[in-house]
Amino acid sequence: MRLLRRLMLLCGALTAISCGGPDEPRPVDELTGEVLLDLAGTHDMHRLMEDADLTGGGWITTTQVQQFLQQKGSYLAGYRDPAWGSKTAATLIVERSRAHGISPLYMLARIQIESSLIQSGTSTNLAKATGCGCPDSGGCNTSYAGFGNQVECGAAKIRGYLRDLDAGRPTVSGWKVGLTKQTSDPCTVTPANKATAALYTYTPWVGAYAMQCGRSTVGGSSLMAAVFTRYRSDYNWGSGCVLQGDIKVKYDAVNGPVLLGACRAGELATPDGVGRFNHFERGSIYWTQALGAHVVLGSIHDRWEALNWEKGVLGYPITDELTTPDGVGRYNHFERGSIYWTQATGAWEVHGLIREKWKALGWETSPLGYPITGEMKTPDGVGRYNHFRKGTIEGSIYWTQVTGAWAVYGAIREKWKSLGWENSALGYPVSDEYAVTGGRESEFQKGFITYDSTTGALTVRMK
């Protein structure tokens, strides 16, 4: 994303005392007001921020952000966004940051380095407040214009980068922890953590505030780290990472510092008012009076988040993350379903009668194996299904209100697929696969598919 200023300092050596004679003024970054020579090289370009810096701050309140904006004489202190229900800037910063598990303090620093809105009493550069949708190549995507849209976009982009990194994937522009890559300065950087990889994805150059590279360019991702550090000490933000009650008991019981990492947010109430939760670097603990406290981690945590947490189809967790009996996968059970994960298949939810059928067949030890999709709607809108895989063999469970939930897999499934699935002349399955003389068979609404185990032949006959 594009920073507002990319000026080059006139002096080449930032470690010098001054650029010229003793009476010449030292260069000042117009965005931060800091003397550049005093700050140059204060950050490690391979580790600009800690992961907890980027994803913490969940305890920061709207009142604190409003007071901070007033303290800075910010234009935003009196701003309300008409496109977002006339919410204040402080409300939007906290609300949208928290929605994506990103620190509001990071968002304040991002807004400042992209648009100067935090420390300017006159700036109205709202359309590109976080620089989101404004690439270095020029121009801004107008769909992201406006303050609320910019904050939402900026937080969502960073969360998306972190989601890729959490899954072991490089970000959209190829940044990854431990992977050496060139920035636009250019500098050769090997991100030591996810926060640093995410920052370079957002702004792919180092700038003057990090050591090792020796660049004299104003701005860059090192400026992000410099402003964040300064804002953290400019106001007493306190600390919301207080663990208590059953959540603390659970955190201690699972060796929380190792399993979950540092606290990212203080204990908060869930939107439905039923539960409580704490977010951590690598997952969350959710609690209700009826279900107790349970740990959700990694890719399973991300999938549950994508399904809208406890407000979604699965509800609250009823187990911690557990290892499957075959030792290959991991899973959490929830009130109304489960999420299963393996390195090969990813994390997918199974719920309702499809889950009950899969359970009856033996979960992942069944002929179906692990889910490779979440529950999806059939093209005709009548049914629902999950696809599964065991080794190289794929299977499915299809459900309709009329037929119920039934499994189809292997050669019979491939034949049904080639005919057009449920849109074929056979319709939906009405039985699991069963043994017949010389082979196997599945029954459908309007016919049968039979597999001959001797010849491998498949026969379709209609009712």
Solvent accessible surface area in square Angstrom, and as a share of the most:
residue,aa,sasa,rsa
1,M,32,0.14
2,R,68,0.25
3,L,4,0.02
4,L,69,0.34
5,R,97,0.35
6,R,97,0.35
7,L,85,0.42
8,M,117,0.52
9,L,22,0.11
10,L,178,0.89
11,C,18,0.11
12,G,62,0.60
13,A,59,0.46
14,L,17,0.08
15,T,133,0.77
16,A,43,0.34
17,I,152,0.77
18,S,32,0.21
19,C,49,0.29
20,G,37,0.36
21,G,30,0.29
22,P,136,0.86
23,D,141,0.73
24,E,95,0.43
25,P,123,0.77
26,R,101,0.37
27,P,32,0.20
28,V,76,0.44
29,D,1,0.01
30,E,114,0.51
31,L,5,0.02
32,T,6,0.03
33,G,52,0.50
34,E,47,0.21
35,V,38,0.22
36,L,2,0.01
37,L,20,0.10
38,D,82,0.43
39,L,43,0.21
40,A,21,0.17
41,G,27,0.26
42,T,73,0.42
43,H,28,0.13
44,D,43,0.22
45,M,11,0.05
46,H,48,0.21
47,R,105,0.38
48,L,8,0.04
49,M,9,0.04
50,E,73,0.33
51,D,37,0.19
52,A,30,0.24
53,D,27,0.14
54,L,0,0.00
55,T,13,0.08
56,G,5,0.05
57,G,6,0.06
58,G,12,0.12
59,W,61,0.22
60,I,3,0.02
61,T,62,0.36
62,T,50,0.29
63,T,86,0.50
64,Q,36,0.16
65,V,0,0.00
66,Q,41,0.18
67,Q,85,0.38
68,F,0,0.00
69,L,0,0.00
70,Q,105,0.47
71,Q,99,0.44
72,K,42,0.18
73,G,45,0.43
74,S,8,0.05
75,Y,64,0.24
76,L,1,0.01
77,A,26,0.20
78,G,74,0.71
79,Y,36,0.14
80,R,137,0.50
81,D,6,0.03
82,P,113,0.71
83,A,82,0.64
84,W,61,0.21
85,G,68,0.66
86,S,54,0.35
87,K,70,0.30
88,T,32,0.19
89,A,0,0.00
90,A,0,0.00
91,T,39,0.22
92,L,0,0.00
93,I,0,0.00
94,V,7,0.04
95,E,54,0.24
96,R,47,0.17
97,S,0,0.00
98,R,102,0.37
99,A,49,0.38
100,H,34,0.15
101,G,13,0.13
102,I,3,0.01
103,S,2,0.01
104,P,3,0.02
105,L,10,0.05
106,Y,0,0.00
107,M,0,0.00
108,L,0,0.00
109,A,0,0.00
110,R,0,0.00
111,I,0,0.00
112,Q,2,0.01
113,I,0,0.00
114,E,4,0.02
115,S,1,0.01
116,S,21,0.14
117,L,0,0.00
118,I,0,0.00
119,Q,58,0.26
120,S,23,0.15
121,G,51,0.49
122,T,119,0.69
123,S,25,0.16
124,T,89,0.52
125,N,37,0.19
126,L,27,0.14
127,A,57,0.44
128,K,63,0.27
129,A,0,0.00
130,T,0,0.00
131,G,2,0.02
132,C,0,0.00
133,G,13,0.13
134,C,2,0.01
135,P,62,0.39
136,D,55,0.29
137,S,108,0.70
138,G,37,0.35
139,G,48,0.47
140,C,53,0.32
141,N,75,0.38
142,T,119,0.69
143,S,78,0.50
144,Y,69,0.26
145,A,40,0.31
146,G,27,0.26
147,F,0,0.00
148,G,0,0.00
149,N,49,0.25
150,Q,2,0.01
151,V,0,0.00
152,E,45,0.20
153,C,9,0.05
154,G,1,0.01
155,A,0,0.00
156,A,35,0.27
157,K,68,0.29
158,I,0,0.00
159,R,15,0.06
160,G,23,0.22
161,Y,18,0.07
162,L,7,0.04
163,R,77,0.28
164,D,34,0.18
165,L,11,0.06
166,D,55,0.29
167,A,35,0.28
168,G,43,0.41
169,R,118,0.43
170,P,65,0.41
171,T,7,0.04
172,V,126,0.72
173,S,53,0.34
174,G,24,0.23
175,W,2,0.01
176,K,71,0.30
177,V,61,0.35
178,G,53,0.51
179,L,84,0.42
180,T,78,0.45
181,K,64,0.27
182,Q,100,0.45
183,T,8,0.05
184,S,67,0.43
185,D,21,0.11
186,P,80,0.50
187,C,4,0.03
188,T,72,0.42
189,V,0,0.00
190,T,46,0.27
191,P,1,0.01
192,A,49,0.38
193,N,10,0.05
194,K,57,0.24
195,A,0,0.00
196,T,0,0.00
197,A,0,0.00
198,A,0,0.00
199,L,0,0.00
200,Y,0,0.00
201,T,14,0.08
202,Y,0,0.00
203,T,1,0.00
204,P,39,0.25
205,W,2,0.01
206,V,0,0.00
207,G,1,0.01
208,A,2,0.01
209,Y,1,0.00
210,A,5,0.04
211,M,95,0.42
212,Q,99,0.44
213,C,34,0.20
214,G,62,0.60
215,R,79,0.29
216,S,16,0.11
217,T,15,0.09
218,V,5,0.03
219,G,0,0.00
220,G,0,0.00
221,S,1,0.00
222,S,0,0.00
223,L,0,0.00
224,M,0,0.00
225,A,0,0.00
226,A,10,0.08
227,V,3,0.02
228,F,6,0.03
229,T,58,0.34
230,R,53,0.19
231,Y,0,0.00
232,R,110,0.40
233,S,92,0.60
234,D,47,0.25
235,Y,40,0.15
236,N,131,0.67
237,W,13,0.05
238,G,47,0.45
239,S,79,0.51
240,G,16,0.15
241,C,40,0.24
242,V,95,0.55
243,L,34,0.17
244,Q,91,0.40
245,G,53,0.51
246,D,77,0.40
247,I,4,0.02
248,K,89,0.38
249,V,99,0.57
250,K,40,0.17
251,Y,24,0.09
252,D,82,0.42
253,A,80,0.62
254,V,38,0.22
255,N,85,0.43
256,G,0,0.00
257,P,86,0.54
258,V,106,0.61
259,L,65,0.32
260,L,0,0.00
261,G,4,0.04
262,A,49,0.38
263,C,22,0.13
264,R,18,0.07
265,A,4,0.03
266,G,6,0.05
267,E,36,0.16
268,L,41,0.20
269,A,56,0.43
270,T,4,0.02
271,P,99,0.62
272,D,73,0.38
273,G,61,0.58
274,V,91,0.53
275,G,1,0.01
276,R,80,0.29
277,F,21,0.09
278,N,0,0.00
279,H,21,0.10
280,F,1,0.00
281,E,58,0.26
282,R,108,0.40
283,G,4,0.03
284,S,0,0.00
285,I,0,0.00
286,Y,6,0.02
287,W,52,0.18
288,T,4,0.03
289,Q,154,0.68
290,A,98,0.76
291,L,55,0.27
292,G,26,0.25
293,A,11,0.09
294,H,29,0.13
295,V,2,0.01
296,V,0,0.00
297,L,18,0.09
298,G,34,0.33
299,S,33,0.21
300,I,2,0.01
301,H,16,0.07
302,D,17,0.09
303,R,60,0.22
304,W,0,0.00
305,E,26,0.12
306,A,68,0.53
307,L,36,0.18
308,N,74,0.38
309,W,39,0.14
310,E,9,0.04
311,K,100,0.42
312,G,14,0.14
313,V,64,0.37
314,L,1,0.00
315,G,1,0.01
316,Y,12,0.05
317,P,3,0.02
318,I,68,0.34
319,T,28,0.16
320,D,30,0.16
321,E,29,0.13
322,L,73,0.36
323,T,68,0.40
324,T,3,0.02
325,P,120,0.75
326,D,68,0.35
327,G,54,0.52
328,V,93,0.54
329,G,1,0.01
330,R,71,0.26
331,Y,30,0.11
332,N,0,0.00
333,H,31,0.14
334,F,3,0.01
335,E,81,0.36
336,R,129,0.47
337,G,1,0.01
338,S,0,0.00
339,I,0,0.00
340,Y,6,0.02
341,W,63,0.22
342,T,4,0.02
343,Q,147,0.65
344,A,93,0.72
345,T,24,0.14
346,G,25,0.24
347,A,14,0.11
348,W,72,0.25
349,E,7,0.03
350,V,0,0.00
351,H,23,0.10
352,G,43,0.42
353,L,104,0.52
354,I,3,0.02
355,R,34,0.12
356,E,80,0.36
357,K,34,0.15
358,W,0,0.00
359,K,98,0.41
360,A,83,0.65
361,L,56,0.28
362,G,25,0.24
363,W,55,0.19
364,E,7,0.03
365,T,82,0.48
366,S,3,0.02
367,P,63,0.39
368,L,0,0.00
369,G,1,0.01
370,Y,19,0.07
371,P,1,0.00
372,I,29,0.15
373,T,23,0.13
374,G,3,0.03
375,E,30,0.14
376,M,86,0.38
377,K,125,0.53
378,T,3,0.02
379,P,115,0.72
380,D,64,0.33
381,G,46,0.44
382,V,91,0.52
383,G,1,0.01
384,R,70,0.26
385,Y,27,0.10
386,N,0,0.00
387,H,31,0.14
388,F,0,0.00
389,R,83,0.30
390,K,89,0.38
391,G,66,0.63
392,T,130,0.75
393,I,86,0.44
394,E,54,0.24
395,G,0,0.00
396,S,0,0.00
397,I,0,0.00
398,Y,7,0.03
399,W,53,0.19
400,T,2,0.01
401,Q,151,0.67
402,V,135,0.78
403,T,21,0.12
404,G,23,0.22
405,A,13,0.10
406,W,73,0.26
407,A,0,0.00
408,V,0,0.00
409,Y,36,0.14
410,G,15,0.14
411,A,41,0.32
412,I,3,0.01
413,R,4,0.02
414,E,83,0.37
415,K,62,0.26
416,W,0,0.00
417,K,93,0.39
418,S,84,0.54
419,L,76,0.38
420,G,29,0.28
421,W,55,0.19
422,E,13,0.06
423,N,100,0.51
424,S,16,0.10
425,A,69,0.54
426,L,2,0.01
427,G,5,0.05
428,Y,13,0.05
429,P,1,0.01
430,V,43,0.25
431,S,17,0.11
432,D,32,0.16
433,E,27,0.12
434,Y,76,0.29
435,A,72,0.56
436,V,50,0.29
437,T,145,0.84
438,G,45,0.44
439,G,11,0.11
440,R,84,0.31
441,E,11,0.05
442,S,0,0.00
443,E,46,0.21
444,F,0,0.00
445,Q,69,0.31
446,K,115,0.49
447,G,0,0.00
448,F,36,0.15
449,I,0,0.00
450,T,29,0.17
451,Y,61,0.23
452,D,51,0.26
453,S,70,0.45
454,T,121,0.71
455,T,100,0.58
456,G,37,0.35
457,A,52,0.40
458,L,58,0.29
459,T,76,0.44
460,V,53,0.31
461,R,112,0.41
462,M,99,0.44
463,K,133,0.56
